[in-house]
């Protein structure tokens, strides 16, 4: 299923976003309300497994350096834009305590978007520029169908630079900014017929 962008005469407001049914993910970008079906099981499992792999060593400091706060689907308010990345992380020195609001106004240091056929263009064409303007330092795009991970770093002039690409046979990888540990990408990919268990 694809995206629904609601064109209205007036800019979309937070009240418009709150009126969206709970079975949809809603975002406001450039004053337009965009809605998507909730992620499917393979997308949700990949995001959950990746979060689990990173939270232990980076959020909790178990088997890794700690120093991060990593969260699933936080609601980010970046100026007038409202985004919901699949995962986001803040260095503890920048966000030592959680905000008391239901959303975050401090831009993360890292975001991860899990691409799907219905969100890939939205994530790349609409959300990546907003993350760059907000000063997010690192961006991961993971495509479970292509079995690839693209790692972007925010460069000079607020432009994304492709830092690393892992695909296919790249199984154990060290992906910045979490390169202190090795990630097993093969454990994240959805199983295909014929895959060895």
NORRA-V419544 format. One record per pair of residues at least 12 apart in sequence whose C-alpha atoms are under 7 Angstrom apart, sorted by the first residue. I is the first residue (numbers start at 1). J is the second residue. D is the distance in Angstrom with one decimal. If there is no record, write none. Layout:
BEGIN
i=I j=J d=D
i=I j=J d=D
END
This chain:
BEGIN
i=1 j=118 d=6.0
i=2 j=36 d=6.6
i=2 j=118 d=4.6
i=3 j=34 d=6.7
i=3 j=35 d=5.7
i=3 j=36 d=5.0
i=3 j=118 d=6.4
i=4 j=34 d=5.7
i=4 j=35 d=5.1
i=4 j=36 d=6.5
i=5 j=32 d=6.8
i=5 j=33 d=5.7
i=5 j=34 d=4.4
i=5 j=35 d=6.3
i=6 j=32 d=6.5
i=6 j=33 d=5.5
i=6 j=34 d=6.4
i=7 j=32 d=6.4
i=11 j=31 d=4.7
i=11 j=32 d=6.4
i=12 j=28 d=6.8
i=12 j=31 d=5.1
i=12 j=32 d=5.4
i=12 j=33 d=5.7
i=17 j=33 d=7.0
i=23 j=37 d=6.6
i=23 j=38 d=6.1
i=24 j=36 d=5.5
i=24 j=37 d=4.7
i=24 j=38 d=5.3
i=25 j=37 d=6.2
i=25 j=38 d=5.7
i=27 j=82 d=5.3
i=27 j=83 d=5.1
i=27 j=84 d=6.8
i=28 j=81 d=5.2
i=28 j=82 d=4.9
i=28 j=83 d=6.7
i=29 j=81 d=4.9
i=29 j=82 d=6.6
i=30 j=81 d=6.5
i=42 j=190 d=5.9
i=43 j=114 d=6.6
i=46 j=188 d=5.2
i=46 j=189 d=6.8
i=47 j=86 d=6.6
i=47 j=114 d=6.9
i=49 j=188 d=6.4
i=50 j=188 d=6.9
i=55 j=70 d=6.2
i=64 j=180 d=7.0
i=64 j=181 d=6.9
i=67 j=91 d=5.8
i=67 j=92 d=5.3
i=68 j=89 d=6.4
i=68 j=90 d=5.6
i=68 j=91 d=4.4
i=68 j=92 d=5.1
i=69 j=89 d=5.4
i=69 j=90 d=5.2
i=69 j=91 d=6.3
i=69 j=92 d=6.2
i=70 j=88 d=5.7
i=70 j=89 d=4.2
i=70 j=90 d=6.6
i=71 j=87 d=5.7
i=71 j=88 d=5.5
i=71 j=89 d=6.3
i=72 j=86 d=5.9
i=72 j=87 d=4.6
i=72 j=88 d=6.7
i=73 j=85 d=5.4
i=73 j=86 d=4.7
i=73 j=87 d=5.5
i=74 j=88 d=7.0
i=74 j=103 d=6.8
i=75 j=103 d=5.0
i=75 j=104 d=6.2
i=76 j=103 d=5.9
i=76 j=104 d=4.9
i=76 j=105 d=6.0
i=77 j=103 d=6.9
i=77 j=104 d=6.0
i=77 j=105 d=5.0
i=78 j=105 d=6.2
i=78 j=134 d=6.6
i=85 j=111 d=6.5
i=85 j=112 d=6.3
i=85 j=113 d=5.8
i=86 j=112 d=5.9
i=86 j=113 d=5.3
i=86 j=114 d=6.5
i=87 j=111 d=5.7
i=87 j=112 d=5.1
i=87 j=113 d=6.9
i=88 j=108 d=6.2
i=88 j=110 d=5.6
i=88 j=111 d=4.3
i=88 j=112 d=6.2
i=89 j=108 d=5.6
i=89 j=109 d=5.9
i=89 j=110 d=5.1
i=89 j=111 d=6.4
i=90 j=108 d=4.9
i=90 j=109 d=5.0
i=90 j=110 d=6.7
i=91 j=109 d=6.6
i=107 j=134 d=6.1
i=107 j=135 d=6.9
i=107 j=136 d=6.1
i=108 j=136 d=5.6
i=109 j=136 d=5.0
i=109 j=137 d=5.1
i=109 j=138 d=6.2
i=110 j=136 d=6.0
i=110 j=137 d=6.0
i=110 j=138 d=4.6
i=110 j=139 d=5.6
i=111 j=138 d=6.5
i=111 j=139 d=5.0
i=111 j=140 d=6.3
i=112 j=139 d=5.8
i=112 j=140 d=4.6
i=112 j=141 d=5.9
i=113 j=140 d=6.3
i=113 j=141 d=5.1
i=113 j=142 d=6.3
i=114 j=141 d=6.0
i=114 j=142 d=4.8
i=114 j=143 d=6.0
i=115 j=141 d=6.7
i=115 j=142 d=5.9
i=115 j=143 d=4.9
i=116 j=143 d=6.9
i=132 j=154 d=6.7
i=132 j=158 d=5.8
i=132 j=159 d=6.6
i=133 j=158 d=6.6
i=137 j=153 d=5.8
i=137 j=154 d=5.1
i=138 j=152 d=5.7
i=138 j=153 d=4.7
i=138 j=154 d=6.2
i=139 j=151 d=6.0
i=139 j=152 d=5.0
i=139 j=153 d=6.5
i=140 j=152 d=6.2
i=144 j=189 d=5.7
i=144 j=190 d=6.7
i=147 j=167 d=5.8
i=147 j=168 d=6.0
i=147 j=189 d=6.3
i=148 j=166 d=5.6
i=148 j=167 d=4.2
i=148 j=168 d=6.7
i=149 j=165 d=5.8
i=149 j=166 d=5.1
i=149 j=167 d=6.4
i=150 j=164 d=6.0
i=150 j=165 d=4.6
i=150 j=166 d=6.5
i=151 j=163 d=5.5
i=151 j=164 d=5.0
i=151 j=165 d=6.2
i=171 j=184 d=5.4
i=171 j=185 d=5.0
i=171 j=186 d=5.4
i=172 j=184 d=4.6
i=172 j=185 d=6.3
END
